[in-house]
Amino acid sequence: AEQFSTLDTLEQRRGADGAFTFKLVWPGTDLAPQTWKQTSNPVTATAAHGGVEGYEAIDTPHTGCAWGGLEHGGSSALLDGSASSGMWWYAVGARSAHADGIPGPCRPAEVIVQQTELYVLLSPPSPPSPPSPPSSPPSSPPSSPDTPGYTCVAGQGERPPPGGHIDQNRMNSFESCAALC
């Protein structure tokens, strides 16, 4: 399956309050997006299924299967939303197929999806430090037309092949992410 990510730039998207504002979307379904804040960075966490810090629901219609924000996943997915549990629902970067798809949300029944996209709210660039000479603000990736103000940071198309793995050569390509998101 096509997988892509710019998650290595996630820290640049932390808000002034110290939190990330995420939106998880399942294209091709009638599932409502999941929007929340959290202070922990699920990519830099080292413990699989280690939980989430600073979780704050914004619009979270799906709360089953131990939903509690995104955490560093285990062997089945790069990230998952079944916080502090061994489950991997709300998967981002699935490393293998589950029931011919990707573990999606639980409402309360478990839903298998064919595509997952993760967005993060674009934060305005920080002003330069006083001793620094004036410079142009850093450029930000374009926001998605479907999620204004957000940029795609990870996605997975259709479904992973049986026994499929994340293609590490594509994990840092914003162009790949923007093309599929």
Disulfide bonds with the S-S distance in Angstrom:
Cys65-Cys106 2.00
Cys152-Cys181 1.66
